[in-house]
Amino acid sequence: MARILLFASIKDRAGTGRIDVPLTAPTPLRAVLAKAAAAAGIEEGILSRGCALFAVNQETVPLDHLVNDGDEVALLPPMSGGR
Amino acid sequence: MARLQREDFDIGVEIRGLADRYPGAGAVVSFLGTVRDFSKGEDIQKLVFESYEGMAEKELDRLERDARGQFDILDCLVIHRFGEVGVGDNIVLIVVASAHRPAGFEACRWMIEELKRRVPIWKNEFTTTGRHWVEEHP
């Protein structure tokens, strides 16, 4: 199982701060997001749109990164903005 | 040194503390971010900062290390608060000690811009008409 953590605006739009996704094999992050959206019953765009960065185990990664069972995935909207 | 904390900090203690550790420092440059009372024509009531605990601390540490590696400075510190902060309150402090002022100013400016780009902390503005996340970064 991978644990998907949602923050700030993405958390508000999804209506949850955490989605658990069962994984049986290393899976590209892009596909994990699709599984997470399906598990939460929301549109995939809610998870992928509005993300500035993705992190796996607290390190930023690209969308083709392979997610393993037990990983912590974080969806990070643009950071604390302001002029 | 990098810290993520809920409680306020004393800018005098922090600036003096860094300056006193470095007799070779001829410049101590600081940036203090505070809560202003307006945003896009609305009155701000408070801000709530949400952080990704664990990664935010790691990225603050990395920011501090990177600044020491990239600029000709003696040392630097960064402190960022999370949770609820009111109008006029302190949010973030960056202090840079250097032998000469140009490197200090450059490093301080770089650190606050980088912090806003890569440290996972988000600002939720509460105004008289509701709340919203601030995600633009001009």
Backbone of each chain as ProteinMPNN parsed JSONL, in Angstrom:
{"seq_chain_A": "MARILLFASIKDRAGTGRIDVPLTAPTPLRAVLAKAAAAAGIEEGILSRGCALFAVNQETVPLDHLVNDGDEVALLPPMSGGR", "coords_chain_A": {"N_chain_A": [[0.839, -1.204, 0.0], [0.511, 2.223, -0.843], [0.828, 5.414, 0.636], [-0.939, 8.291, 0.096], [-0.479, 11.649, 0.45], [-2.222, 14.694, 0.848], [-2.232, 18.222, 0.43], [-3.078, 21.578, 1.514], [-4.668, 23.486, -0.99], [-5.258, 21.334, -2.658], [-5.973, 19.346, -0.912], [-8.302, 20.493, 0.132], [-9.901, 20.553, -2.19], [-10.11, 17.851, -2.8], [-11.281, 16.91, -0.549], [-10.156, 15.365, 1.384], [-7.258, 14.429, 3.323], [-5.683, 12.298, 2.962], [-5.094, 9.413, 1.019], [-5.213, 5.977, 0.616], [-3.503, 3.636, -1.37], [-3.578, 0.481, -2.734], [-0.761, -1.417, -3.751], [0.75, -3.728, -5.884], [3.003, -4.014, -7.314], [5.962, -2.162, -8.387], [4.941, 1.022, -9.455], [4.332, 3.557, -11.866], [4.262, 6.987, -10.854], [2.311, 8.587, -12.077], [0.318, 6.726, -12.736], [-0.326, 5.882, -10.218], [-1.583, 8.108, -9.199], [-3.935, 8.081, -10.682], [-5.089, 5.74, -9.719], [-5.432, 6.52, -7.078], [-7.278, 8.593, -7.306], [-9.474, 7.177, -8.254], [-9.901, 5.496, -6.074], [-10.701, 7.344, -4.187], [-12.93, 8.339, -5.309], [-12.966, 10.618, -6.923], [-12.289, 13.118, -9.508], [-9.419, 12.61, -11.58], [-7.992, 14.857, -12.279], [-8.238, 16.563, -10.137], [-6.28, 15.778, -8.412], [-3.872, 15.933, -9.889], [-3.798, 18.392, -11.298], [-2.765, 21.656, -10.49], [-0.701, 20.927, -8.903], [2.548, 21.684, -7.83], [4.821, 20.315, -7.272], [5.832, 16.892, -6.853], [6.345, 14.52, -4.293], [8.163, 11.708, -3.134], [8.573, 9.751, -0.386], [9.479, 12.041, 0.871], [11.202, 13.318, -0.892], [11.566, 15.237, -3.821], [10.158, 14.182, -6.936], [9.883, 13.085, -10.424], [6.942, 12.63, -12.591], [7.111, 10.119, -13.736], [8.33, 8.544, -11.935], [8.883, 5.509, -10.145], [6.665, 4.131, -7.911], [6.737, 2.42, -4.866], [5.445, -0.324, -2.89], [4.515, 0.671, 0.34], [5.567, 3.199, 0.174], [5.558, 6.773, 0.819], [3.678, 9.174, -0.629], [3.524, 12.533, -1.695], [1.443, 15.231, -2.602], [2.085, 18.311, -3.772], [1.0, 21.514, -3.733], [1.681, 24.814, -5.237], [4.12, 26.457, -3.261], [4.074, 28.379, -0.196], [2.977, 31.268, -1.215], [3.198, 34.723, -2.233], [3.884, 38.23, -2.284]], "CA_chain_A": [[0.0, 0.0, 0.0], [1.185, 3.529, -0.813], [0.028, 6.421, 1.341], [-0.91, 9.535, -0.664], [-0.801, 12.792, 1.319], [-2.689, 15.873, 0.107], [-2.053, 19.427, 1.238], [-3.576, 22.909, 1.142], [-5.828, 23.568, -1.888], [-5.585, 20.003, -3.196], [-6.695, 18.663, 0.175], [-9.659, 21.072, 0.178], [-10.691, 20.141, -3.365], [-10.358, 16.406, -2.742], [-12.095, 16.63, 0.632], [-9.443, 14.454, 2.281], [-5.823, 14.682, 3.385], [-4.922, 11.064, 2.773], [-5.724, 8.329, 0.261], [-4.353, 4.784, 0.58], [-3.609, 2.938, -2.659], [-2.892, -0.819, -2.713], [0.163, -1.612, -4.875], [1.348, -5.065, -5.869], [4.284, -3.935, -8.027], [6.348, -0.763, -8.606], [3.966, 1.64, -10.366], [4.66, 4.966, -12.115], [3.484, 7.924, -10.049], [1.141, 9.013, -12.854], [-0.71, 5.685, -12.595], [-0.733, 5.858, -8.806], [-2.557, 9.197, -9.023], [-5.202, 7.616, -11.248], [-5.649, 4.778, -8.756], [-5.844, 7.259, -5.873], [-8.505, 9.316, -7.625], [-10.547, 6.183, -8.32], [-10.159, 5.025, -4.7], [-11.374, 8.404, -3.428], [-14.15, 8.703, -6.025], [-12.86, 11.99, -7.43], [-11.633, 13.228, -10.818], [-7.96, 12.555, -11.477], [-7.471, 16.214, -12.403], [-8.196, 17.211, -8.817], [-5.001, 15.434, -7.782], [-2.681, 16.287, -10.68], [-3.801, 19.824, -11.619], [-2.521, 22.498, -9.328], [0.471, 20.462, -8.16], [3.818, 22.26, -8.265], [5.833, 19.266, -7.112], [5.441, 15.627, -6.242], [7.43, 13.966, -3.474], [8.044, 10.339, -2.641], [9.423, 9.639, 0.804], [9.937, 13.393, 1.203], [12.136, 13.843, -1.898], [10.806, 15.538, -5.033], [10.353, 13.187, -8.001], [9.058, 13.319, -11.619], [5.708, 11.831, -12.671], [7.372, 8.734, -14.153], [8.996, 7.841, -10.828], [8.188, 4.285, -9.75], [6.247, 4.119, -6.504], [6.752, 1.062, -4.33], [4.617, -0.623, -1.725], [5.062, 1.258, 1.571], [6.041, 4.576, -0.041], [4.716, 7.92, 1.152], [3.625, 10.083, -1.779], [2.913, 13.804, -1.304], [1.053, 16.116, -3.695], [2.445, 19.612, -3.215], [0.618, 22.706, -4.505], [2.705, 25.847, -5.133], [4.407, 26.739, -1.851], [3.617, 29.618, 0.428], [3.205, 32.371, -2.137], [3.086, 36.074, -1.685], [4.873, 39.183, -2.8]], "C_chain_A": [[0.872, 1.252, 0.0], [0.235, 4.521, -0.142], [0.173, 7.731, 0.571], [-1.351, 10.675, 0.261], [-1.139, 14.009, 0.474], [-2.586, 17.093, 1.024], [-2.804, 20.615, 0.644], [-4.761, 22.819, 0.167], [-6.23, 22.208, -2.438], [-6.375, 19.211, -2.151], [-8.142, 19.18, 0.251], [-10.513, 20.562, -0.98], [-11.048, 18.664, -3.309], [-11.249, 16.048, -1.551], [-11.455, 15.637, 1.584], [-7.957, 14.786, 2.256], [-4.996, 13.441, 3.121], [-5.743, 10.044, 1.992], [-4.745, 7.154, 0.257], [-4.596, 4.023, -0.716], [-2.869, 1.596, -2.555], [-1.991, -0.952, -3.947], [0.755, -3.019, -4.767], [2.707, -5.077, -6.559], [4.66, -2.461, -8.156], [5.504, -0.152, -9.718], [4.344, 3.1, -10.596], [3.712, 5.89, -11.343], [2.207, 8.356, -10.759], [-0.014, 8.014, -12.689], [-1.216, 5.597, -11.152], [-1.775, 6.956, -8.547], [-3.924, 8.782, -9.556], [-5.886, 6.644, -10.283], [-6.183, 5.499, -7.512], [-7.163, 7.987, -6.119], [-9.69, 8.349, -7.643], [-10.929, 5.719, -6.904], [-10.957, 6.059, -3.901], [-12.676, 8.844, -4.093], [-14.146, 10.142, -6.503], [-12.189, 11.987, -8.796], [-10.118, 13.246, -10.639], [-7.347, 13.957, -11.505], [-7.383, 16.944, -11.069], [-6.847, 16.954, -8.145], [-3.802, 15.965, -8.57], [-2.628, 17.77, -11.029], [-3.517, 20.616, -10.355], [-1.376, 22.018, -8.455], [1.715, 21.14, -8.701], [4.894, 21.187, -8.262], [5.168, 18.007, -6.564], [6.622, 15.13, -5.427], [7.118, 12.517, -3.147], [9.07, 10.172, -1.531], [10.188, 10.935, 1.065], [11.053, 13.917, 0.306], [11.341, 14.093, -3.169], [11.181, 14.568, -6.154], [9.521, 13.6, -9.225], [7.868, 12.351, -11.666], [5.947, 10.385, -13.118], [8.123, 7.937, -13.073], [8.189, 6.602, -10.438], [7.922, 4.287, -8.244], [6.177, 2.663, -6.04], [5.771, 0.921, -3.165], [5.282, -0.03, -0.481], [5.533, 2.693, 1.412], [5.026, 5.607, 0.455], [4.813, 8.918, -0.004], [2.957, 11.384, -1.313], [2.642, 14.649, -2.531], [1.176, 17.539, -3.169], [2.008, 20.742, -4.135], [1.743, 23.744, -4.413], [2.857, 26.305, -3.675], [3.963, 28.138, -1.468], [3.927, 30.863, -0.4], [3.139, 33.73, -1.453], [4.199, 36.955, -2.21], [5.544, 39.895, -1.663]], "O_chain_A": [[1.849, 1.338, 0.744], [-0.982, 4.473, -0.326], [1.286, 8.231, 0.408], [-2.463, 10.66, 0.788], [-0.443, 14.323, -0.492], [-2.823, 17.006, 2.229], [-3.119, 20.652, -0.545], [-5.751, 22.149, 0.463], [-7.414, 21.953, -2.662], [-7.324, 18.499, -2.48], [-9.08, 18.4, 0.414], [-11.673, 20.19, -0.802], [-12.139, 18.263, -3.714], [-11.895, 15.0, -1.549], [-12.115, 15.121, 2.486], [-7.456, 15.355, 1.286], [-3.768, 13.502, 3.059], [-6.926, 9.836, 2.263], [-3.572, 7.328, -0.073], [-5.738, 3.793, -1.113], [-1.662, 1.577, -2.312], [-2.411, -0.636, -5.06], [1.201, -3.439, -3.7], [3.474, -6.028, -6.413], [3.794, -1.594, -8.049], [5.367, -0.736, -10.794], [4.646, 3.815, -9.641], [2.522, 5.607, -11.203], [1.152, 8.48, -10.136], [-1.169, 8.406, -12.526], [-2.379, 5.279, -10.904], [-2.72, 6.763, -7.782], [-4.951, 9.095, -8.953], [-7.094, 6.714, -10.061], [-7.23, 5.146, -6.97], [-8.049, 8.001, -5.265], [-10.764, 8.653, -7.123], [-12.107, 5.571, -6.58], [-11.777, 5.707, -3.054], [-13.438, 9.623, -3.52], [-15.179, 10.812, -6.495], [-11.593, 10.989, -9.202], [-9.598, 13.816, -9.679], [-6.334, 14.222, -10.857], [-6.553, 17.837, -10.895], [-6.336, 17.798, -7.408], [-2.818, 16.401, -7.972], [-1.546, 18.357, -11.058], [-3.989, 20.265, -9.274], [-1.096, 22.6, -7.407], [1.919, 21.171, -9.914], [5.762, 21.153, -9.134], [4.119, 18.045, -5.921], [7.773, 15.3, -5.828], [5.967, 12.147, -2.915], [10.262, 10.418, -1.712], [11.366, 10.928, 1.425], [11.77, 14.845, 0.68], [10.526, 13.258, -3.561], [12.34, 14.183, -6.309], [8.569, 14.369, -9.096], [7.794, 11.393, -10.897], [5.094, 9.523, -12.908], [8.501, 6.787, -13.295], [6.959, 6.642, -10.404], [8.834, 4.426, -7.429], [5.634, 1.799, -6.728], [5.339, 1.9, -2.554], [6.482, -0.211, -0.275], [5.865, 3.346, 2.401], [3.821, 5.356, 0.505], [5.888, 9.433, -0.311], [1.941, 11.345, -0.619], [3.5, 14.776, -3.404], [0.468, 17.931, -2.241], [2.583, 20.915, -5.21], [2.66, 23.585, -3.608], [1.875, 26.51, -2.961], [3.543, 28.945, -2.297], [5.011, 31.438, -0.292], [3.037, 33.828, -0.23], [5.294, 36.495, -2.533], [6.411, 40.74, -1.889]]}, "seq_chain_B": "MARLQREDFDIGVEIRGLADRYPGAGAVVSFLGTVRDFSKGEDIQKLVFESYEGMAEKELDRLERDARGQFDILDCLVIHRFGEVGVGDNIVLIVVASAHRPAGFEACRWMIEELKRRVPIWKNEFTTTGRHWVEEHP", "coords_chain_B": {"N_chain_B": [[21.665, 27.155, 10.664], [18.39, 25.906, 10.968], [14.936, 26.244, 11.575], [11.631, 25.06, 12.176], [8.754, 26.16, 13.589], [6.025, 26.522, 15.923], [5.769, 28.543, 17.792], [6.455, 32.072, 18.469], [9.372, 34.082, 17.573], [12.3, 35.823, 18.775], [13.525, 38.534, 17.289], [15.704, 40.156, 17.876], [17.28, 38.629, 19.63], [17.948, 36.502, 17.952], [19.347, 37.698, 15.773], [21.448, 39.038, 17.073], [22.6, 36.857, 18.305], [23.645, 35.35, 16.17], [25.431, 37.194, 15.076], [27.245, 37.557, 17.187], [28.638, 35.197, 17.231], [30.51, 35.318, 15.258], [33.333, 36.871, 14.902], [34.559, 37.748, 12.625], [32.605, 38.793, 11.072], [31.399, 41.405, 9.145], [29.076, 42.276, 8.318], [25.647, 41.82, 8.95], [22.886, 40.642, 7.636], [19.351, 40.794, 7.43], [16.105, 39.323, 6.867], [12.772, 39.833, 7.576], [9.682, 38.386, 7.543], [6.341, 39.358, 7.801], [2.868, 39.438, 8.913], [0.669, 41.09, 6.879], [-2.068, 43.493, 6.89], [-3.874, 43.382, 4.83], [-5.11, 41.954, 1.736], [-5.384, 41.731, -1.63], [-7.375, 43.717, -1.64], [-8.948, 42.979, 0.465], [-9.638, 42.725, 4.003], [-7.37, 41.251, 6.182], [-7.795, 38.729, 8.595], [-6.48, 36.689, 9.93], [-3.683, 34.434, 9.424], [-3.152, 31.037, 8.507], [-0.655, 28.718, 8.614], [0.151, 25.829, 6.898], [2.134, 22.925, 7.045], [4.228, 20.425, 5.477], [5.067, 18.17, 7.484], [8.244, 17.103, 8.454], [9.301, 16.841, 5.716], [9.33, 19.59, 5.295], [11.072, 20.549, 7.298], [13.4, 19.227, 6.489], [13.841, 20.454, 3.986], [14.233, 23.089, 4.745], [16.627, 22.818, 6.163], [18.258, 22.017, 4.045], [18.153, 24.254, 2.425], [19.532, 26.115, 3.981], [22.059, 24.916, 4.101], [22.702, 24.927, 1.365], [22.831, 27.67, 0.854], [25.046, 28.385, 2.364], [26.948, 27.03, 0.926], [26.873, 28.218, -1.593], [27.293, 30.973, -1.444], [29.534, 33.595, -0.423], [29.639, 33.56, 2.545], [29.566, 33.658, 6.168], [27.807, 32.37, 7.888], [24.353, 31.358, 8.319], [20.869, 31.677, 9.176], [17.577, 30.303, 9.317], [14.239, 30.697, 10.179], [10.975, 29.522, 10.346], [7.537, 29.947, 10.951], [4.665, 27.874, 11.82], [1.134, 27.07, 11.771], [-1.348, 29.136, 13.414], [-1.22, 32.631, 12.808], [-1.333, 36.076, 13.649], [-2.342, 39.375, 12.446], [0.378, 41.489, 11.84], [2.119, 39.845, 13.144], [5.191, 37.912, 13.417], [6.424, 35.886, 10.745], [8.493, 34.623, 9.221], [12.023, 34.411, 9.474], [15.149, 35.344, 8.23], [18.588, 35.31, 8.568], [21.772, 36.448, 7.764], [25.213, 36.198, 8.095], [28.171, 37.798, 7.113], [31.476, 38.549, 5.824], [31.591, 40.817, 4.244], [29.16, 43.175, 2.952], [27.883, 42.756, 0.308], [27.689, 39.952, -0.354], [26.121, 39.078, 1.737], [23.632, 40.407, 1.381], [22.92, 39.323, -1.125], [22.744, 36.546, -0.561], [20.709, 36.512, 1.356], [18.454, 37.455, -0.038], [18.279, 35.466, -1.997], [17.739, 33.246, -0.397], [15.124, 33.712, 0.693], [13.579, 33.768, -1.611], [14.026, 31.206, -2.658], [13.07, 29.658, -0.563], [10.318, 30.126, -0.739], [9.838, 28.81, -3.066], [10.486, 26.119, -2.744], [10.148, 24.999, -0.153], [7.898, 23.04, 1.59], [5.415, 24.614, 2.682], [2.336, 26.121, 3.299], [0.154, 28.912, 2.798], [-2.77, 29.97, 4.298], [-5.195, 32.267, 3.898], [-7.322, 34.093, 5.983], [-10.059, 36.048, 5.603], [-12.442, 38.781, 5.858], [-14.398, 37.841, 4.233], [-14.139, 35.135, 3.887], [-12.002, 32.22, 3.373], [-8.874, 31.52, 1.755], [-6.358, 29.7, -0.138], [-3.053, 30.797, -0.68], [-1.356, 30.762, -3.55], [-0.02, 31.77, -5.702], [3.132, 32.882, -6.961], [4.792, 35.43, -7.511]], "CA_chain_B": [[20.62, 26.634, 11.528], [17.046, 26.051, 10.399], [13.903, 25.795, 12.527], [10.207, 25.217, 11.871], [8.191, 26.178, 14.938], [4.731, 27.169, 16.077], [5.885, 29.733, 18.63], [7.122, 33.256, 17.941], [10.81, 34.171, 17.842], [12.763, 37.162, 19.141], [14.489, 38.856, 16.211], [16.922, 40.714, 18.479], [18.09, 37.515, 20.143], [18.448, 35.692, 16.833], [20.34, 38.458, 14.998], [22.614, 39.261, 17.944], [23.208, 35.549, 18.544], [24.464, 34.964, 15.014], [26.52, 38.175, 14.946], [28.237, 37.372, 18.246], [29.437, 33.985, 17.015], [31.464, 35.503, 14.162], [34.097, 38.131, 14.99], [34.946, 38.158, 11.27], [31.435, 39.304, 10.342], [31.289, 42.852, 9.043], [27.695, 42.557, 7.899], [24.614, 40.849, 9.32], [21.716, 41.041, 6.858], [18.195, 39.988, 7.833], [14.78, 39.518, 6.264], [11.679, 39.418, 8.459], [8.369, 38.369, 6.902], [5.281, 39.56, 8.798], [1.497, 39.348, 8.389], [0.085, 42.42, 6.626], [-3.497, 43.493, 7.239], [-4.735, 43.39, 3.641], [-4.724, 41.113, 0.615], [-6.306, 41.876, -2.766], [-8.504, 44.575, -1.291], [-9.714, 42.468, 1.612], [-8.987, 42.803, 5.311], [-6.919, 39.96, 6.713], [-8.058, 38.497, 10.025], [-5.359, 35.867, 10.405], [-3.152, 33.454, 8.482], [-2.806, 29.733, 9.071], [0.36, 28.058, 7.79], [0.185, 24.366, 6.963], [3.419, 22.429, 6.526], [4.405, 18.981, 5.341], [6.006, 17.924, 8.57], [9.318, 16.181, 8.047], [9.926, 17.355, 4.493], [9.561, 21.037, 5.439], [12.304, 20.703, 8.082], [14.51, 18.792, 5.631], [14.094, 21.453, 2.947], [14.821, 24.272, 5.395], [18.035, 22.469, 6.41], [18.954, 21.999, 2.757], [18.244, 25.658, 1.997], [20.589, 26.743, 4.776], [23.331, 24.326, 3.626], [22.955, 25.393, -0.002], [23.228, 29.082, 0.912], [26.429, 28.436, 2.853], [27.811, 26.519, -0.142], [26.83, 29.02, -2.828], [27.641, 32.379, -1.249], [30.714, 33.834, 0.407], [29.094, 34.013, 3.841], [30.096, 32.924, 7.32], [26.759, 31.508, 8.44], [23.004, 31.899, 8.122], [19.822, 30.924, 9.862], [16.22, 30.517, 8.817], [13.185, 30.236, 11.093], [9.632, 29.715, 9.778], [6.477, 29.501, 11.861], [3.485, 27.228, 11.251], [-0.056, 27.275, 12.602], [-2.082, 30.404, 13.271], [-0.496, 33.875, 13.119], [-2.211, 37.23, 13.515], [-1.847, 40.563, 11.735], [1.541, 42.11, 12.466], [3.002, 38.844, 13.753], [6.319, 37.374, 12.652], [6.223, 34.614, 10.038], [9.748, 33.989, 8.801], [13.228, 35.23, 9.672], [16.402, 34.872, 7.633], [19.719, 36.151, 8.984], [23.02, 36.033, 7.102], [26.429, 36.891, 8.545], [29.233, 37.714, 6.102], [32.57, 39.503, 6.053], [31.242, 42.044, 3.523], [27.708, 43.206, 2.776], [27.24, 42.27, -0.93], [27.341, 38.521, -0.287], [25.036, 38.936, 2.698], [22.368, 40.791, 0.722], [22.608, 38.34, -2.183], [22.343, 35.268, 0.044], [19.434, 36.697, 2.057], [17.421, 37.527, -1.077], [18.18, 34.138, -2.608], [17.12, 32.306, 0.548], [13.671, 33.877, 0.833], [12.933, 33.364, -2.868], [14.1, 29.745, -2.737], [12.17, 29.117, 0.466], [8.948, 30.169, -1.252], [9.729, 27.915, -4.208], [10.71, 24.695, -2.515], [9.858, 24.463, 1.184], [6.453, 22.758, 1.579], [4.622, 25.336, 3.675], [1.287, 26.83, 2.552], [-0.474, 30.014, 3.539], [-4.219, 30.064, 4.166], [-5.609, 33.598, 4.35], [-8.688, 34.242, 6.477], [-10.478, 37.438, 5.461], [-13.816, 39.006, 6.328], [-15.352, 37.177, 3.335], [-13.878, 33.697, 3.776], [-10.583, 31.872, 3.429], [-8.339, 30.911, 0.535], [-4.93, 29.38, -0.165], [-2.243, 31.7, -1.511], [-0.463, 29.858, -4.279], [0.783, 32.438, -6.73], [4.453, 33.262, -6.461], [5.341, 36.305, -8.546]], "C_chain_B": [[19.256, 26.88, 10.887], [16.03, 25.513, 11.395], [12.513, 26.029, 11.947], [9.498, 25.125, 13.208], [6.852, 26.904, 14.967], [4.883, 28.517, 16.801], [6.634, 30.873, 17.93], [8.62, 33.182, 18.224], [11.147, 35.63, 18.132], [13.842, 37.564, 18.143], [15.796, 39.419, 16.78], [17.862, 39.62, 18.953], [18.724, 36.739, 18.991], [19.554, 36.42, 16.067], [21.62, 38.636, 15.821], [23.372, 37.95, 18.147], [24.108, 35.127, 17.401], [25.672, 35.903, 14.904], [27.633, 37.896, 15.959], [29.121, 36.151, 18.033], [30.553, 34.198, 16.001], [32.178, 36.854, 14.25], [34.507, 38.638, 13.609], [33.785, 38.722, 10.476], [31.446, 40.833, 10.351], [29.898, 43.27, 8.626], [26.783, 41.446, 8.403], [23.322, 41.348, 8.678], [20.539, 40.177, 7.282], [16.975, 40.318, 6.98], [13.755, 39.004, 7.262], [10.382, 39.507, 7.675], [7.3, 38.464, 7.972], [3.907, 39.491, 8.119], [0.956, 40.761, 8.158], [-1.436, 42.327, 6.781], [-4.426, 43.524, 6.028], [-4.207, 42.411, 2.604], [-5.782, 41.252, -0.46], [-7.572, 42.634, -2.362], [-9.339, 44.098, -0.118], [-8.916, 42.616, 2.899], [-8.624, 41.399, 5.789], [-7.254, 39.877, 8.199], [-6.942, 37.691, 10.665], [-4.852, 35.021, 9.248], [-2.96, 32.142, 9.228], [-1.835, 29.061, 8.115], [0.307, 26.558, 8.027], [1.529, 23.909, 6.415], [3.354, 20.925, 6.344], [5.518, 18.619, 6.318], [7.029, 16.877, 8.142], [10.023, 16.729, 6.829], [10.217, 18.85, 4.625], [10.854, 21.289, 6.221], [13.521, 20.336, 7.239], [14.868, 19.855, 4.601], [14.657, 22.743, 3.535], [16.306, 24.032, 5.688], [18.844, 22.553, 5.118], [19.168, 23.409, 2.233], [19.412, 26.352, 2.693], [21.958, 26.224, 4.32], [23.69, 24.868, 2.256], [23.432, 26.84, 0.009], [24.678, 29.191, 1.372], [27.399, 27.953, 1.78], [27.926, 27.46, -1.327], [27.337, 30.442, -2.666], [28.826, 32.503, -0.289], [30.255, 34.43, 1.742], [29.677, 33.162, 4.961], [29.065, 31.947, 7.866], [25.404, 32.14, 8.126], [22.035, 31.102, 8.968], [18.483, 31.266, 9.223], [15.25, 29.915, 9.824], [11.845, 30.512, 10.409], [8.613, 29.199, 10.775], [5.406, 28.725, 11.104], [2.328, 27.441, 12.214], [-0.621, 28.671, 12.39], [-1.219, 31.608, 13.658], [-1.412, 35.062, 12.816], [-1.548, 38.379, 12.774], [-0.712, 41.203, 12.541], [2.529, 41.116, 13.047], [4.145, 38.447, 12.819], [5.938, 36.067, 11.973], [7.553, 33.904, 9.822], [10.901, 34.961, 9.037], [14.402, 34.551, 8.986], [17.488, 35.845, 8.075], [20.982, 35.583, 8.352], [24.169, 36.87, 7.645], [27.514, 36.703, 7.49], [30.308, 38.748, 6.419], [32.205, 40.854, 5.44], [29.775, 42.0, 3.101], [27.165, 42.647, 1.453], [26.815, 40.804, -0.854], [26.179, 38.302, 0.679], [23.689, 39.27, 2.092], [21.955, 39.759, -0.325], [22.075, 37.049, -1.583], [20.965, 35.391, 0.694], [18.281, 36.715, 1.052], [17.192, 36.151, -1.707], [17.435, 33.179, -1.673], [15.613, 32.49, 0.648], [12.96, 33.468, -0.462], [12.924, 31.837, -3.005], [13.155, 29.086, -1.74], [10.745, 29.044, -0.077], [8.745, 29.204, -2.414], [9.735, 26.449, -3.793], [10.404, 24.148, -1.127], [8.339, 24.274, 1.323], [5.716, 23.323, 2.795], [3.61, 26.153, 2.872], [0.565, 27.805, 3.456], [-1.97, 30.064, 3.251], [-4.659, 31.408, 4.76], [-7.064, 33.572, 4.791], [-9.037, 35.72, 6.412], [-11.917, 37.571, 5.96], [-14.833, 38.275, 5.444], [-15.104, 35.673, 3.191], [-12.396, 33.396, 3.886], [-10.143, 31.34, 2.071], [-6.847, 30.68, 0.656], [-4.22, 30.341, -1.102], [-1.204, 30.847, -2.229], [0.299, 30.522, -5.407], [2.118, 32.848, -6.121], [5.136, 34.135, -7.511], [6.834, 36.526, -8.362]], "O_chain_B": [[19.01, 27.949, 10.329], [16.234, 24.455, 11.99], [12.25, 27.052, 11.315], [9.623, 24.115, 13.901], [6.583, 27.78, 14.145], [4.216, 29.495, 16.466], [7.342, 30.666, 16.945], [9.082, 32.346, 19.001], [10.396, 36.543, 17.788], [14.94, 37.007, 18.147], [16.869, 39.183, 16.225], [19.069, 39.667, 18.717], [19.895, 36.366, 19.053], [20.583, 35.825, 15.748], [22.726, 38.414, 15.329], [24.602, 37.92, 18.161], [25.203, 34.609, 17.622], [26.795, 35.456, 14.668], [28.816, 37.988, 15.632], [30.22, 36.07, 18.581], [31.45, 33.363, 15.886], [31.685, 37.858, 13.736], [34.773, 39.828, 13.441], [33.959, 39.095, 9.315], [31.494, 41.466, 11.405], [29.574, 44.457, 8.584], [27.115, 40.265, 8.292], [22.74, 42.342, 9.114], [20.691, 38.971, 7.476], [16.833, 41.421, 6.451], [13.856, 37.874, 7.739], [10.018, 40.58, 7.194], [7.346, 37.725, 8.955], [3.814, 39.488, 6.892], [0.801, 41.536, 9.101], [-2.009, 41.238, 6.8], [-5.637, 43.677, 6.183], [-3.023, 42.077, 2.589], [-6.948, 40.928, -0.234], [-8.688, 42.239, -2.702], [-10.324, 44.738, 0.252], [-7.685, 42.631, 2.888], [-9.454, 40.489, 5.799], [-7.029, 40.82, 8.957], [-6.515, 37.968, 11.786], [-5.513, 34.906, 8.216], [-2.648, 32.128, 10.419], [-2.151, 28.857, 6.943], [0.4, 26.073, 9.154], [2.01, 24.455, 5.421], [2.543, 20.24, 6.967], [6.709, 18.739, 6.031], [6.674, 15.871, 7.528], [11.21, 17.05, 6.888], [11.235, 19.328, 4.125], [11.645, 22.154, 5.844], [14.539, 21.028, 7.262], [16.044, 20.13, 4.366], [15.466, 23.416, 2.897], [17.137, 24.918, 5.49], [19.955, 23.082, 5.093], [20.217, 23.727, 1.672], [20.18, 27.082, 2.066], [22.902, 27.0, 4.171], [24.84, 25.229, 2.005], [24.337, 27.2, -0.744], [25.447, 29.989, 0.836], [28.541, 28.409, 1.724], [28.96, 27.499, -1.994], [27.767, 31.059, -3.64], [29.075, 31.626, 0.538], [30.449, 35.612, 2.026], [30.213, 32.08, 4.722], [29.405, 30.831, 8.261], [25.322, 33.3, 7.722], [22.339, 29.997, 9.418], [18.283, 32.349, 8.674], [15.414, 28.777, 10.263], [11.612, 31.626, 9.942], [8.8, 28.139, 11.374], [5.251, 28.893, 9.894], [2.514, 27.929, 13.329], [-0.412, 29.302, 11.353], [-0.569, 31.606, 14.704], [-2.168, 35.045, 11.845], [-0.346, 38.356, 12.511], [-0.827, 41.426, 13.746], [3.647, 41.485, 13.405], [4.071, 38.624, 11.603], [5.223, 35.243, 12.544], [7.72, 32.741, 10.189], [10.772, 36.167, 8.827], [14.622, 33.35, 9.138], [17.323, 37.06, 7.969], [21.226, 34.377, 8.404], [24.105, 38.099, 7.653], [27.752, 35.587, 7.027], [30.083, 39.692, 7.176], [32.469, 41.903, 6.027], [29.211, 40.922, 2.913], [26.064, 42.099, 1.458], [25.701, 40.459, -1.248], [25.343, 37.428, 0.452], [22.721, 38.528, 2.257], [20.789, 39.371, -0.402], [21.066, 36.517, -2.046], [20.146, 34.477, 0.593], [17.255, 36.069, 1.265], [16.054, 35.733, -1.919], [16.598, 32.394, -2.12], [14.885, 31.498, 0.685], [11.873, 32.891, -0.421], [11.923, 31.253, -3.421], [12.52, 28.076, -2.045], [10.052, 28.042, 0.096], [7.615, 28.821, -2.717], [9.066, 25.625, -4.416], [10.402, 22.931, -0.944], [7.581, 25.235, 1.189], [5.438, 22.629, 3.773], [3.968, 26.799, 1.887], [0.384, 27.591, 4.655], [-2.385, 30.186, 2.098], [-4.515, 31.651, 5.958], [-7.933, 33.089, 4.065], [-8.407, 36.548, 7.071], [-12.523, 36.604, 6.421], [-15.987, 38.101, 5.837], [-15.81, 35.01, 2.432], [-11.623, 34.195, 4.416], [-10.946, 30.777, 1.328], [-6.154, 31.345, 1.425], [-4.72, 30.661, -2.181], [-0.299, 30.287, -1.61], [1.175, 29.902, -6.011], [2.216, 33.122, -4.925], [5.95, 33.655, -8.299], [7.453, 37.24, -9.15]]}, "name": "protein", "num_of_chains": 2, "seq": "MARILLFASIKDRAGTGRIDVPLTAPTPLRAVLAKAAAAAGIEEGILSRGCALFAVNQETVPLDHLVNDGDEVALLPPMSGGRMARLQREDFDIGVEIRGLADRYPGAGAVVSFLGTVRDFSKGEDIQKLVFESYEGMAEKELDRLERDARGQFDILDCLVIHRFGEVGVGDNIVLIVVASAHRPAGFEACRWMIEELKRRVPIWKNEFTTTGRHWVEEHP"}
